[in-house]
């Protein structure tokens, strides 16, 4: 029943208002309860209510995974931990705290028991980020402790009360004893080690000095030796570290054992200035290491930098107005550095490269960096780098290269200026000798020829010496018979000695040598023997004796070792002159040149050649009794296939091979033009003359020629420019007209340059009539082959090619089928096979060398590209050109030409250099590192 309602309207209204107020209050409390009830659900941390029996009574959304763990049927470590925590809390009636790990996340668990209701509330807080930060801090600590543990110096950390907080293993190797030192002072340590307390008193004072001055304090200590041991000297430092509030946080201590230095100073008793310099040097090394030292991980993140590296980072960013050093660096510089790091990590080998950094001020600084793999105790591989500033050395290198280039240009010009008129002298003299002359005129002509050849020999000696001193003399690697080569070299000199009345005796190498066929440079070996034998004949009077001997020393399966000895009974050499005779332009006595002639270069060249062949030229002499020169060399044995190729007979060049052909002779020197024309016309060759490159192009447009003889150095348009115009002719057949370079430049690099310009062969001045006709016949015979821009020019033939060509040289003139259009030929080993004369060992040495050295060249190329160092790019391309030519990597030729050409734009050079780097990397991927038999053609 409803309660009785008041009948009075006023009372009834008051009752209604009161009920409404109570209802509104109840609704507000319900709303508040609803809001409060949502707090657990919205809490980002898991909250659970679990009964004493393990029944889940409540779980908010964040605890869904844990709720499934509790309710799941399978085994669960987390369920066990939670139920154990609930049971323990309900048993004790106290709030319990512990840490649990589930699904890779760390949680701090608070268990709140509700004993009267027999359940517990579980509150979990996610502390994963905190734990991972602690782990990272631990790793960083382990990293720095690894560095400190390997430092060869005492490192300590002291608190404000001068008590030890840290000692590195160098200070106390025993970890137990090291732990006992923590909390002690240096006074305690002096007592323990039996050291004078004065040391501790002094350190206490220096500690206060470092704190008061807020600067590094350094001093030296002397510890008396224990049990008769020598005194120990230490160089020590105190480095105070202050907090943001200005209070001392800790004191870093460094001590370096300088006993060895002190003992050395005591032993040597050097001057006081030297001692001070040594002290200053040591202090400088300890106070400020000038090298940049850093450690990076596999992702390129910097883990450690020394003070000098941090200073450079700050300098780069401040100059560029950026927040980081990386933002101030060029992208290519960063790419090169990252590639070098990855190579070290991939190979596990140290790598040394040179890189440059361009500052915002425009200054370029060069660094030589040694990168080493750094493997931490946990197996993590990182890169440790030490960079040395070589900017000054780089500038000096560029200056030296410029000086070397100027020297080479001078020698080339000298060669040209001497050989050009000498060509006319010898050529005209040879033509004159063919005319009707009386006996006296023939004698005069003979004297001119002899003098001219002597002058040519002098020029050749000077050029050889220039090549040797510049490191550009290359030795050929072809098969030859060591016995035959030695005999042919000595034969003309033996006749010369007999004419002088000198008895010549000898020991034949073939009498003791079981395997005379070797791989090497017979021309240079003969040059050594001729120099030694010529000297013996020159300094031996009539009636004396000269002995030449070749002796078998030893052999292996792949090599032959022999000794060559030249002995005479001549004037001999004084003991104090035995070394000076090997110096350039030096004779044993001041009047030697006047009495006997010569430049003083023969022995210098001979010793350098023997050294380059891996031997040593020695001399023994007694004044008035004679001298003996000898050397021992080891050469690779030639294979039977190489024997046959080297012994293949050369068809003689008949006059019919060149008779009737038409030749365009381009030569600015009128005497040389006349000499060449008379010589060629004497063999039935039709000759048109041109005195310049422009005149040659006009004649070339009017008439077809079988061969063009092109001089290099001419006023106006030179031979290289004229060749380029001819090769660009619209008629492909005429553009492929064979061109023979006539040059007074005798450097091999010049021949390579001419071949790269499109010339088919090179003939040095003064030229031999037989050699000229042989080269003409060879070019005419092979003229049906296209020699345009896309075809590789013939390499300069070896000095022995016109004497004994191998089969492979003849076979190389046969047309080779082009690969299918869809196949990109990255290499072709045909030329390498021909050059090796069938020697698999030679081919594999070339392949191994290319694989070993090219990766470093690629890094250097990318470094030079990053800094737009075009001379360096061109130098690297020039260095790579012979190897790429030998490997048939014709697809890289256009890039080589572009980066080497002075006419190329920077944009073209940049694109070509980048393409060259990519092409080299692709070539390394497909080029075999070893072959098992000489390949005829291996395209990829």
Residue pairs with C-beta under 8 A, 6 or more apart in sequence:
5 12
5 15
6 12
6 15
40 47
40 58
40 60
41 60
41 61
42 60
43 60
43 62
44 62
44 126
45 62
45 123
45 124
45 125
45 126
46 59
46 60
46 62
46 63
46 66
46 107
46 122
46 123
46 124
47 58
47 59
47 60
47 62
47 63
47 121
47 122
47 123
47 124
48 56
48 58
48 59
48 60
48 63
48 66
48 67
48 70
48 82
48 121
48 122
48 124
49 56
49 57
49 58
49 59
49 119
49 120
49 121
49 122
50 56
50 57
50 70
50 82
50 83
50 86
50 119
50 120
50 122
51 57
51 118
51 119
52 86
52 87
52 90
52 118
52 119
52 120
54 70
54 83
54 86
56 67
56 70
56 71
57 119
59 66
59 67
63 122
63 124
65 102
65 103
66 78
66 82
66 102
66 124
69 76
69 78
69 79
69 82
69 102
70 76
70 79
70 82
72 79
78 100
78 102
81 98
81 100
81 109
82 100
82 109
82 122
85 96
85 98
85 109
85 111
85 120
85 122
86 111
86 113
86 120
86 122
88 96
88 111
89 95
89 96
89 111
89 112
89 113
89 120
90 113
90 115
90 118
90 120
92 113
93 113
93 115
94 113
95 110
95 111
95 112
95 113
96 110
96 111
97 108
97 109
97 110
97 111
98 109
98 111
99 106
99 107
99 108
99 109
99 127
100 106
100 107
100 109
100 124
101 107
104 128
105 126
105 128
106 126
106 127
106 128
106 130
106 131
107 124
107 125
107 126
107 127
108 124
108 125
108 127
109 122
109 123
109 124
110 122
110 123
110 124
110 125
111 120
111 121
111 122
112 120
112 121
112 122
112 123
113 120
114 120
114 121
142 376
142 377
143 303
143 304
143 376
144 304
146 376
146 377
147 304
148 155
148 168
149 168
149 169
149 170
151 168
151 170
152 170
152 256
153 170
153 254
153 255
153 256
153 257
154 167
154 168
154 170
154 171
154 234
154 253
154 254
154 255
154 256
154 257
155 166
155 167
155 168
155 170
155 171
155 252
155 253
155 254
156 164
156 166
156 167
156 168
156 171
156 252
156 253
156 255
157 164
157 165
157 166
157 250
157 251
157 252
157 253
158 164
158 165
158 207
158 250
158 251
158 253
159 165
159 250
159 251
160 247
160 248
160 250
160 251
161 185
162 185
162 186
162 203
162 204
162 207
162 251
163 182
163 183
163 184
163 185
164 181
164 182
164 183
164 184
164 185
165 182
165 250
166 182
167 178
167 181
167 182
169 175
169 178
171 178
171 255
172 178
172 181
181 188
181 189
185 200
186 199
186 200
186 203
186 204
187 197
187 200
187 204
189 195
189 200
190 196
190 197
190 199
190 200
191 197
194 226
195 223
195 224
196 224
199 221
199 223
202 219
202 221
206 217
206 219
206 238
207 238
207 251
209 217
209 238
210 216
210 217
210 238
210 239
210 240
210 251
211 240
211 248
211 251
214 240
214 242
215 240
216 237
216 238
216 239
216 287
217 237
217 238
218 235
218 236
218 237
218 238
218 283
218 287
219 236
220 233
220 234
220 235
220 236
220 258
221 233
221 234
221 236
221 255
222 231
222 232
222 233
222 234
223 231
223 232
223 233
223 234
224 231
225 231
225 232
230 259
230 263
231 259
231 262
232 257
232 259
233 257
233 258
233 259
233 261
233 262
234 255
234 256
234 257
234 258
235 255
235 256
235 258
235 282
235 283
235 286
236 253
236 254
236 255
236 256
237 252
237 253
237 254
237 255
237 286
238 251
238 252
238 253
239 251
239 252
239 253
239 254
240 248
240 251
240 252
241 248
241 249
241 250
241 251
241 252
242 248
242 249
243 249
254 286
256 286
258 282
261 278
261 282
265 275
265 278
270 278
288 307
288 308
289 306
289 307
289 308
290 308
290 388
290 389
291 306
291 308
291 386
291 387
291 388
292 305
292 306
292 308
292 309
292 312
292 367
292 385
292 386
292 387
292 388
292 389
293 304
293 305
293 306
293 308
293 309
293 384
293 385
293 386
293 387
294 302
294 304
294 305
294 306
294 309
294 384
294 385
294 387
295 302
295 303
295 304
295 374
295 382
295 383
295 384
295 385
296 302
296 303
296 341
296 382
296 383
296 385
297 303
297 380
297 382
297 383
298 345
298 381
298 382
300 338
300 341
303 382
305 313
309 387
312 325
313 324
313 325
315 359
316 325
316 328
316 329
316 357
316 359
316 360
317 323
317 324
317 325
317 327
317 328
319 328
319 359
319 360
319 361
320 327
320 328
320 359
320 360
321 360
322 328
326 334
328 360
329 357
330 358
330 866
330 867
332 862
332 865
332 866
333 355
333 356
333 357
333 358
333 866
333 867
335 862
335 866
336 355
336 859
336 862
336 863
336 866
337 355
339 859
339 862
340 351
340 353
340 355
340 369
340 371
340 859
341 371
341 383
343 351
343 855
343 859
344 350
344 351
344 371
344 372
344 373
344 383
345 373
345 381
345 383
348 373
348 381
349 373
350 370
350 371
350 372
350 373
351 370
351 371
351 856
352 368
352 369
352 370
352 371
353 368
353 369
353 371
353 856
353 859
353 860
353 863
354 366
354 367
354 368
354 369
354 390
354 394
354 860
354 863
355 366
355 367
355 369
355 863
355 866
356 364
356 365
356 366
356 367
356 863
356 866
356 867
356 869
357 364
357 365
357 367
358 364
358 867
359 365
364 391
364 867
365 389
365 391
366 389
366 390
366 391
366 393
366 394
367 387
367 388
367 389
367 390
368 387
368 388
368 390
369 385
369 386
369 387
369 388
370 385
370 386
370 387
371 383
371 384
371 385
372 383
372 384
372 385
372 386
373 381
373 382
373 383
373 384
374 381
374 382
374 383
374 384
375 381
375 382
376 382
398 871
404 470
407 466
407 470
408 466
408 470
408 747
411 462
411 463
411 466
411 747
412 745
412 747
412 750
414 459
414 462
415 459
415 463
415 744
415 745
415 746
416 713
416 743
416 744
416 745
417 744
418 455
418 459
418 744
419 456
419 459
419 744
419 746
419 764
419 765
419 766
420 669
420 672
420 744
420 765
421 669
421 671
422 452
422 455
422 456
422 459
422 765
422 766
423 669
423 671
423 672
423 675
423 744
423 765
423 766
423 767
424 669
424 671
424 672
424 674
424 675
425 448
425 452
426 449
426 452
426 453
426 456
426 766
427 671
427 672
427 675
427 676
427 678
427 679
427 766
428 671
428 674
428 675
429 445
429 448
429 449
429 452
430 449
430 679
430 769
431 675
431 678
431 679
432 445
433 442
433 445
433 449
434 682
437 445
452 766
454 597
456 766
458 599
460 746
461 599
461 601
461 602
461 605
462 599
462 601
463 746
463 747
464 473
464 601
464 605
465 584
465 601
465 604
465 605
465 608
467 473
467 747
467 748
468 604
468 605
468 608
468 609
468 612
469 584
472 747
472 748
472 749
473 608
473 609
473 612
474 748
475 520
475 521
475 524
475 612
475 613
476 520
476 521
476 523
476 524
476 798
476 799
477 519
477 520
477 521
477 835
477 842
478 519
478 520
478 521
478 522
478 646
478 798
478 800
478 806
478 837
479 517
479 518
479 519
479 638
479 639
479 642
479 643
479 645
479 646
479 806
479 837
479 839
480 517
480 518
480 520
480 522
480 638
480 646
480 800
481 516
481 517
481 646
482 509
482 513
482 516
482 517
482 518
482 525
482 550
482 560
482 562
482 635
483 508
483 509
483 510
483 513
483 516
483 550
484 516
485 522
485 525
485 526
486 509
486 525
486 526
486 529
486 550
486 564
487 508
488 526
489 525
489 526
489 529
489 530
489 533
490 506
490 529
490 530
490 533
490 548
493 530
493 533
493 534
493 537
494 504
496 537
497 504
497 537
497 540
497 546
498 504
500 537
500 542
501 542
501 543
502 537
502 540
502 542
502 543
502 544
502 545
502 546
503 543
503 544
503 545
503 546
504 545
504 546
504 547
504 548
505 545
505 546
505 547
505 548
506 547
506 548
506 549
507 547
507 548
507 549
507 550
507 551
508 550
509 516
509 550
509 551
509 552
509 562
510 516
512 551
512 552
513 550
513 552
513 560
513 562
514 552
514 555
515 555
515 560
515 637
516 560
517 637
517 638
517 642
517 643
517 646
518 560
518 635
518 636
518 637
518 638
519 635
519 636
519 637
519 638
519 642
519 837
519 839
519 842
520 613
520 635
520 636
521 613
522 800
523 798
523 799
523 800
524 609
524 613
525 609
525 613
525 633
527 605
527 606
527 609
528 564
528 606
528 609
528 610
528 617
528 631
529 548
529 564
529 566
531 602
531 603
531 605
531 606
532 564
532 566
532 606
532 629
533 546
533 548
533 566
534 602
535 566
535 602
535 603
535 629
536 546
536 566
536 567
536 568
536 570
536 627
536 629
537 546
537 568
538 596
538 597
538 598
539 568
539 570
539 571
539 596
539 627
540 546
540 568
540 569
540 570
540 571
540 626
541 570
541 571
544 568
544 569
544 570
544 626
545 568
545 569
546 566
546 567
546 568
546 569
547 565
547 566
547 567
547 568
548 565
548 566
549 564
549 565
549 566
549 567
550 562
550 563
550 564
551 562
551 563
551 564
551 565
552 560
552 562
553 561
553 562
553 563
553 632
554 561
555 561
555 637
557 637
558 636
558 637
558 841
559 634
559 635
559 636
559 637
560 634
560 635
560 636
560 637
561 632
561 633
561 634
562 632
562 633
562 635
563 630
563 631
563 632
564 630
564 631
564 632
564 633
565 628
565 629
565 630
566 628
566 629
566 630
567 626
567 627
567 628
567 629
568 626
568 627
568 628
569 625
569 626
570 626
570 627
571 623
571 624
571 626
572 621
572 622
572 623
572 624
572 625
572 626
572 627
573 581
573 588
573 619
573 621
573 623
573 627
574 588
574 621
574 623
575 621
577 588
577 589
578 619
578 621
580 586
580 588
581 587
581 588
581 603
581 619
582 603
582 604
582 607
582 617
583 600
583 604
584 600
584 601
584 604
585 599
585 600
585 601
586 600
586 604
587 593
587 598
587 600
592 598
592 600
593 599
593 600
603 617
606 617
607 617
610 616
610 617
610 631
610 633
611 617
613 633
613 635
614 633
614 634
615 631
615 632
615 633
615 634
616 631
616 632
617 629
617 630
617 631
618 629
618 630
618 631
619 627
619 628
619 629
620 627
620 628
621 627
621 628
636 839
636 841
636 842
638 646
638 837
638 839
639 837
639 838
639 839
639 840
639 841
641 837
641 838
641 839
641 934
642 806
642 836
642 837
642 838
642 839
644 807
645 806
645 807
645 808
645 837
645 838
646 804
646 806
646 837
647 804
648 804
648 805
648 806
648 807
648 810
650 802
650 803
650 804
650 805
653 770
653 773
653 774
653 777
655 683
655 684
655 773
657 773
657 776
657 777
657 780
657 781
658 680
658 683
658 684
658 685
658 773
658 776
658 777
658 780
659 683
659 684
659 685
660 684
660 685
660 686
661 685
661 686
661 706
661 707
661 776
661 780
662 685
662 686
662 687
662 688
662 703
662 704
662 705
662 706
663 680
663 685
663 686
663 687
663 688
663 705
663 706
663 707
663 708
663 709
663 776
664 688
664 690
664 696
664 699
664 700
664 703
664 705
664 707
664 708
664 709
665 673
665 676
665 677
665 680
665 687
665 688
665 689
665 690
665 709
666 690
666 692
666 693
666 695
666 696
666 708
666 709
666 710
666 711
666 714
666 719
666 722
667 673
667 676
667 689
667 690
667 691
667 709
667 711
667 714
667 742
668 691
668 692
668 711
668 713
668 714
668 715
669 711
670 691
672 711
672 765
673 689
673 691
676 687
676 709
676 742
676 772
677 687
677 689
679 769
679 772
680 687
680 772
681 687
683 773
685 776
688 699
688 703
688 705
690 696
690 698
690 699
692 714
692 715
692 716
692 717
693 714
693 716
693 717
693 718
693 719
693 721
693 722
693 725
694 716
694 717
694 722
696 708
696 710
696 722
697 717
697 722
697 725
697 726
700 708
700 726
700 729
700 734
700 737
704 734
704 737
705 737
706 737
706 738
706 779
706 780
706 783
707 737
707 738
707 739
707 740
707 776
707 779
707 780
707 783
708 726
708 737
708 738
708 739
708 740
709 740
709 742
710 719
710 722
710 723
710 739
710 740
710 741
710 742
710 759
711 719
711 742
711 743
712 718
712 719
712 720
712 741
712 742
712 743
712 744
712 745
712 750
712 754
713 719
713 743
713 744
713 745
717 725
719 741
719 743
720 753
720 754
720 757
723 739
723 757
723 758
723 759
724 757
724 758
726 734
726 735
726 737
726 739
726 758
727 735
727 758
727 788
727 789
728 735
728 789
729 735
732 786
732 788
735 788
736 783
736 785
736 786
736 787
736 788
737 783
738 760
738 761
738 779
738 780
738 782
738 783
738 787
739 758
739 759
739 760
740 759
740 760
740 761
740 762
740 763
740 775
740 776
740 779
741 751
741 754
741 759
741 761
741 762
741 763
742 763
742 765
742 767
743 750
743 754
743 762
743 763
743 764
743 765
744 764
744 765
745 764
746 764
748 796
750 762
751 762
751 796
752 796
752 881
752 882
754 762
755 762
755 793
755 794
755 795
755 796
756 793
756 881
756 896
756 897
756 900
758 787
758 789
758 793
759 793
760 779
760 787
760 793
760 794
761 775
761 778
761 779
761 794
761 796
761 797
762 796
763 771
763 772
763 775
770 802
771 802
774 802
775 802
781 813
782 813
785 791
785 813
785 815
787 793
790 890
792 831
792 885
792 888
792 890
792 893
795 831
795 885
797 809
801 809
806 834
806 837
808 833
808 834
808 837
808 838
809 834
811 834
812 830
812 831
812 834
816 830
816 937
819 825
819 939
823 939
824 891
825 888
825 890
825 891
825 939
825 940
826 889
826 891
826 919
826 922
826 923
826 926
826 927
826 939
826 940
827 887
827 888
827 889
827 923
827 926
827 927
827 938
827 939
827 940
828 887
828 888
828 889
828 890
828 937
828 938
828 939
829 843
829 887
829 888
829 931
829 935
829 937
829 938
830 888
830 936
830 937
831 885
831 886
831 887
831 888
832 843
832 846
832 886
832 887
832 888
833 843
833 934
833 935
833 936
835 842
835 886
836 842
836 843
836 846
836 934
838 934
839 934
840 931
840 932
840 933
840 934
843 931
843 934
843 935
844 930
844 931
846 883
846 886
846 887
847 927
847 928
847 929
847 930
847 931
848 929
848 930
850 883
850 887
850 927
851 924
851 927
851 929
854 880
854 883
854 920
854 923
854 924
855 924
857 876
857 879
857 880
857 920
858 917
858 920
858 921
860 872
860 876
861 873
861 876
861 913
861 916
861 917
861 920
862 917
863 869
864 870
864 872
864 873
864 876
864 913
865 873
865 910
865 913
865 914
865 917
868 906
868 910
870 899
870 906
870 909
873 899
873 909
873 913
874 899
874 900
877 895
877 896
877 899
877 900
877 913
877 916
878 900
880 896
880 920
881 896
881 900
884 892
884 893
884 896
887 923
887 927
889 919
889 923
891 919
892 916
892 919
892 920
892 923
894 912
895 912
895 913
895 915
895 916
895 919
896 916
898 904
898 908
898 909
898 911
898 912
899 909
899 912
899 913
899 916
904 912
926 940
927 940
928 938
931 938
